[in-house]
C-alpha cells in the first residue's frame, strides 16, 4: 500500500515558511504528505516537510534517458548531473518509502529542471523537461526570445539585447558594444544576487571582480534600461495578476516593494498581460506557475526574466489579501494534480503591499523598535512585520541583494495611493528608530 504525496523541489533562500504552508494545505485539501527535495537538508527542513530527500539541484541538465551501458548517476561532459539520473534516484527513494506522487511542485529556481523530469517520470503535469531550463538559465531564455520572428511577438514587445561573457575582455567588449553602459546578472541566479549597473567601460574591472562567484557559469550583459517601470506577471493554475515592483537605486538592484494589484489603466494592463502570456507560450505553456518580470517602457514592454515557480517577497500571499476567495497556493496544488488551466483574473477588493526595511547607516545595531507599537502610534493598521536584525549585528545601509534588508512590513489598504502613503510613513518611522553605533 502506498501513500499519496506532493514532491516539492527546493525552495529559495529563507522560504521554508512557504514549505510549511504547503504541507498544511497538502494535509487539509488532499490528505497527502509533502516531500521536500533539497540539496543540503537542515533542521528547519525536517520541521516544515513530512519527508526530506537530499538530491543535487545545481548544474542539472535536461537530458534523454541514458543508454543502457551508462553507469547509474552518469554525468555529462561538463560534470553536471543528468536530471534524468537525479529524478531516477529520487523516484527510487520515494518507492522505498512507499510514497506515490500525485503532484510535483518546482519551487526553487534550481529545482525547475528536476521538477520537470520528476513530473514526466510519474506522468504528472509539469513543464516539458527540455524547456524547463529556460526558467533558470537567463541566456537560454534570451536565445529562445531572439529566435522568434519579430512579427510573432505581440505589439509593443521589445526583446532586450544580451550577451553571455566568461572573461574580463569579453565583458569590456560587450559593454562597449552596448553603448558604454549595461546591466549585468549571473546567468542562473535569483534573489537579485549579483545584479549590478555598469556605468562605463572603465568600471568593468571592478564589477568583474565583484562577480567572481559567477564566472564559471557566465555573466549576462544586457542593455541598461532606464526610465522604465517594473512589474511582474504572476500566474497560478491559469489565474493571473500584475504586481507593481520597486527596486533600489545606485550600484546594485534589489527589490524593496511589491503592490498587488498593480495600479494600471486598461491599456497598460492589456500590454503587460499580453507580454506575460507570450513569455509563457514561448517557455512552457504546460507549467502551472510563472513569475515573469517585465519593464513597462515609454513605448512598449520588455521582459526582464521569467521564473517557472511562485514569485518571491510574499507576492502570492499579497494576492490572497487583495483578492478575497482566491488562494494561489491552493490553485497550484490543484493544477499539479489535474493539469487543468482555468483562465481567470481575480477581482481586487483591496490593495496589499510589502516594504523591505533598510538600515539607516552602517554600523552595529544597538536596539530595534517594536514595529506594532510604531504602527499604532501612527494609526496605521499593520497586517504583519518582521525584523531580521538584532542588537550586536553589523549592518550596512547599501543593499547589495535581497538578503541585505533588515526586515519587512506588510499592509492592506482600501486603495493603492493610501497603501503607498502608509508604507512610506511606517517604513521611515521604523528605520529611524533602529539605533546603530556607527563606530
Long-range contacts (C-beta under 8 A, 24 or more apart in sequence): 1-98, 2-98, 2-99, 2-100, 3-32, 3-33, 3-98, 3-99, 3-100, 4-30, 4-31, 4-32, 4-33, 4-99, 4-100, 4-101, 4-102, 5-32, 5-33, 5-34, 5-35, 5-50, 5-51, 5-94, 5-99, 5-100, 5-101, 5-102, 6-30, 6-32, 6-33, 6-34, 6-35, 6-101, 6-102, 6-103, 6-104, 6-105, 6-333, 6-336, 7-35, 7-37, 7-90, 7-94, 7-101, 7-103, 7-104, 7-105, 7-115, 7-118, 8-34, 8-35, 8-36, 8-37, 8-49, 8-105, 8-107, 8-111, 9-37, 9-57, 9-104, 9-105, 9-106, 9-107, 9-108, 9-111, 9-112, 9-114, 9-115, 9-118, 10-36, 10-37, 10-38, 10-39, 10-57, 10-106, 10-107, 10-108, 10-110, 10-111, 10-114, 11-36, 11-38, 11-107, 11-108, 11-111, 12-107, 12-108, 12-109, 12-190, 12-191, 12-312, 13-191, 13-312, 13-402, 13-403, 15-107, 15-312, 16-44, 16-45, 16-48, 17-48, 18-107, 18-310, 18-329, 19-45, 19-48, 19-49, 19-107, 20-47, 20-48, 20-49, 21-329, 22-105, 22-329, 22-333, 23-48, 23-49, 23-50, 25-329, 25-330, 25-333, 26-333, 29-330, 29-333, 30-102, 30-103, 30-333, 30-337, 32-102, 32-103, 33-99, 35-94, 35-99, 35-101, 37-90, 37-111, 37-114, 38-108, 39-110, 51-97, 51-99, 53-90, 53-93, 53-94, 55-86, 55-89, 55-90, 55-114, 56-81, 56-86, 57-108, 57-110, 57-111, 57-114, 58-110, 60-86, 60-110, 60-113, 60-114, 61-113, 61-133, 62-113, 62-116, 62-117, 62-129, 62-130, 62-132, 62-133, 83-113, 83-114, 83-116, 83-117, 83-129, 84-117, 84-129, 86-114, 86-117, 87-114, 87-117, 87-118, 87-120, 87-121, 88-121, 90-114, 90-118, 91-118, 91-121, 91-122, 102-336, 102-337, 103-333, 103-336, 103-337, 104-336, 105-289, 105-332, 105-333, 105-336, 106-132, 106-287, 106-289, 106-308, 106-309, 107-309, 107-310, 108-309, 109-135, 109-136, 109-188, 109-189, 109-190, 109-307, 109-309, 110-136, 110-188, 111-309, 112-136, 112-307, 112-308, 112-309, 124-336, 124-337, 124-339, 125-286, 125-288, 125-335, 125-336, 125-337, 125-338, 125-339, 126-286, 126-287, 126-288, 126-336, 127-283, 127-284, 127-286, 127-287, 127-308, 128-284, 128-286, 131-283, 131-284, 132-284, 132-287, 132-308, 134-283, 134-284, 134-306, 134-308, 135-283, 135-284, 135-287, 135-306, 135-307, 135-308, 135-309, 136-188, 136-308, 137-187, 137-188, 138-162, 138-185, 138-186, 138-187, 138-188, 138-220, 138-305, 139-164, 139-187, 139-218, 139-220, 141-283, 141-305, 141-306, 142-220, 144-282, 144-283, 145-282, 145-303, 148-282, 153-278, 154-274, 154-275, 154-278, 155-274, 156-271, 156-274, 156-275, 156-299, 156-300, 156-301, 157-274, 157-275, 157-278, 157-300, 157-301, 157-302, 158-297, 158-300, 158-301, 158-302, 159-302, 159-303, 160-222, 160-223, 160-225, 160-302, 160-303, 161-222, 161-223, 162-220, 162-221, 162-222, 162-223, 163-220, 163-221, 164-218, 164-219, 164-220, 164-221, 165-218, 165-219, 165-221, 166-215, 166-218, 166-219, 168-204, 168-205, 168-208, 171-204, 171-207, 171-208, 171-219, 171-221, 172-201, 172-204, 174-221, 175-200, 175-201, 175-204, 175-221, 176-201, 178-221, 178-222, 178-223, 178-224, 181-224, 182-221, 182-222, 182-223, 182-224, 183-221, 183-222, 183-223, 183-224, 183-225, 183-253, 184-211, 184-219, 184-220, 184-221, 184-222, 185-219, 185-220, 185-222, 185-305, 186-211, 186-213, 186-214, 186-217, 186-218, 186-219, 186-220, 187-214, 187-217, 187-218, 187-219, 187-220, 188-217, 189-214, 190-307, 190-312, 191-312, 191-401, 191-402, 191-403, 192-247, 192-252, 192-253, 192-254, 192-255, 192-401, 192-402, 193-401, 193-402, 193-403, 194-219, 194-401, 195-252, 195-253, 195-254, 195-401, 196-251, 196-252, 196-253, 197-224, 197-251, 197-252, 197-253, 198-224, 225-295, 225-297, 225-302, 227-297, 227-298, 228-295, 228-296, 228-297, 228-298, 228-302, 229-295, 229-296, 230-293, 230-294, 230-295, 230-296, 230-304, 231-262, 231-264, 231-272, 231-293, 231-294, 231-296, 232-258, 232-291, 232-292, 232-293, 232-294, 232-311, 232-315, 233-272, 233-273, 233-275, 233-276, 233-277, 233-279, 233-290, 233-291, 233-292, 233-294, 234-290, 234-291, 234-292, 234-310, 234-311, 234-315, 234-316, 234-319, 234-328, 235-276, 235-280, 235-288, 235-289, 235-290, 235-291, 235-292, 236-288, 236-289, 236-310, 236-316, 236-328, 236-329, 236-331, 236-332, 236-335, 237-288, 237-289, 237-328, 237-331, 237-332, 237-334, 237-335, 237-340, 237-341, 237-342, 238-331, 238-335, 238-340, 238-341, 238-342, 238-343, 238-344, 239-326, 239-328, 239-331, 239-342, 239-343, 239-344, 239-345, 239-346, 240-273, 240-276, 240-277, 240-343, 240-344, 240-345, 241-319, 241-323, 241-345, 241-346, 242-269, 242-272, 242-273, 242-276, 243-311, 243-315, 243-318, 244-416, 245-293, 248-399, 250-398, 251-398, 252-398, 252-399, 252-400, 252-401, 254-356, 254-399, 254-400, 254-401, 254-402, 254-404, 254-405, 255-312, 255-313, 255-356, 255-402, 256-355, 256-356, 256-358, 256-399, 256-405, 257-353, 257-354, 257-355, 257-356, 257-423, 258-313, 258-314, 258-315, 258-318, 258-353, 258-354, 259-318, 259-351, 259-352, 259-353, 259-416, 259-419, 259-420, 260-315, 260-318, 260-319, 260-321, 260-322, 260-348, 260-351, 260-352, 260-353, 261-322, 261-323, 261-348, 261-351, 263-351, 263-416, 268-296, 271-296, 271-300, 271-301, 272-296, 272-301, 275-301, 275-303, 279-303, 279-306, 280-306, 283-308, 284-308, 286-339, 288-332, 288-335, 288-336, 288-339, 288-341, 289-332, 289-335, 291-315, 312-402, 313-354, 313-356, 313-402, 314-354, 314-408, 314-410, 317-410, 318-352, 318-353, 318-354, 318-410, 319-346, 319-352, 321-350, 321-352, 321-383, 321-410, 321-412, 322-346, 322-348, 322-349, 322-350, 322-351, 322-352, 322-412, 323-347, 323-348, 323-349, 324-349, 350-412, 350-413, 350-414, 351-412, 351-413, 351-414, 351-415, 351-416, 351-418, 351-419, 352-383, 352-410, 352-411, 352-412, 352-413, 352-419, 353-410, 353-411, 353-412, 353-413, 353-419, 353-420, 353-423, 354-408, 354-409, 354-410, 355-408, 355-409, 355-411, 355-423, 355-426, 355-427, 356-402, 356-405, 356-407, 356-408, 357-387, 357-405, 357-406, 357-407, 357-408, 357-409, 357-427, 357-430, 357-431, 358-397, 358-399, 358-404, 358-405, 358-406, 358-431, 359-389, 359-395, 359-396, 359-397, 359-406, 359-431, 359-434, 359-436, 360-397, 360-431, 360-432, 360-434, 360-436, 361-397, 361-436, 361-438, 362-395, 362-396, 362-397, 362-398, 362-436, 362-438, 363-394, 363-395, 363-436, 363-437, 363-438, 363-439, 364-392, 364-393, 364-394, 364-395, 364-436, 364-437, 365-389, 365-390, 365-391, 365-392, 365-393, 365-394, 365-395, 365-434, 365-435, 365-436, 366-391, 366-435, 366-436, 366-437, 367-391, 367-434, 367-435, 368-433, 368-434, 368-435, 369-430, 369-433, 369-434, 371-407, 371-409, 371-426, 371-430, 374-426, 374-429, 374-430, 374-433, 375-409, 375-426, 377-429, 378-425, 378-426, 378-429, 380-411, 380-422, 380-425, 380-426, 381-411, 381-412, 382-409, 382-410, 382-411, 382-426, 383-410, 383-411, 383-412, 384-409, 384-410, 385-409, 385-410, 389-434, 395-436, 406-434
